[in-house]
Amino acid sequence: MIELSGLNVAGLYLCLKDNEAVLDKRMRELTEDIEAYLYDRLSIEEMEEISKLYKAEDQELEAKI
């Protein structure tokens, strides 16, 4: 089992979302699970800006995830 946290979760989510059109069923479900996890921890505004926050290596985002 691999444990991911912080910006690693955000990065994986962004990678999956960027390639959603080519994902198989399992990977789409994983994307949805990660998205639900992130929405539980982040505000709507943070989710809308997650790409920018990830690229900036935002420490507040890191701590919330």
Steps between C-alpha positions, in 0.01 A plus 500: 500500500623847414411793720473841340444831668522872444614626167552144372124444516436830323756417231354156437150646481609766251678243285194277493262791426723621216484154341140414587402435139736203472447346844344159544212440740722429802706813450187714455368360828831575669483856367150537644613359836794740519275789399254416779790475747628842394156662516470373858821680595513809280271792432332541164734790428803286575369225272451753221860615548656162580722503193649839589538404867670175402743673266582755770563216748256673735576387855146571620370261233765247606381514861130467418538192286 
